[in-house]
Amino acid sequence: MPHVIVKLWPGKSEQQKQQLSDEITKAVTNILGYGKGSVSVGIEIVQPSAWVRDVYHPDIRDKWDTLYQRPGYDPSYL
């Protein structure tokens, strides 16, 4: 029962968010063999001013060893 949460800055259209959700769902079902009904995708909008505090520290820095794709940006520039 995979649940995927995507956190991103504001500014993407509903169409872009739906397309991203559809593609994530498709990848999960194809790669992991789950049915579409077993997959859920959430999209959370995070203001740029809150990114380091609300996303980078708890979800990236503090879980570095669990990341399969690591960011290439320096959070001190955000």
VENWO-V150962 format. One line per field, one symbol per residue. ss: DSSP state (~ for helix, > for strand, _ for the rest). phi: phi as a letter, one per 30 degrees, with the letter a starting at -180 (. if undefined). psi: psi as a letter, one per 40 degrees, with the letter a starting at -180 (. if undefined). Layout:
# VENWO-V150962
ss: ???
phi: ???
psi: ???
This chain:
# VENWO-V150962
ss: __>>>>>>_____~~~~~~~~~~~~~~~~~~~___~~~_>>>>>>__~~~~~~~~~~~~~~~~~~~________~~~_
phi: .dbccccaddjcddddddddedddeddddddciddedccbbcbccbdedceddcbdddccedbedcdcbcdcccddcc
psi: ghhhhhhiiieiiddddddddddddddddddeeiideehihihhhhideedddedddddcdefdeehdhiieiheee.
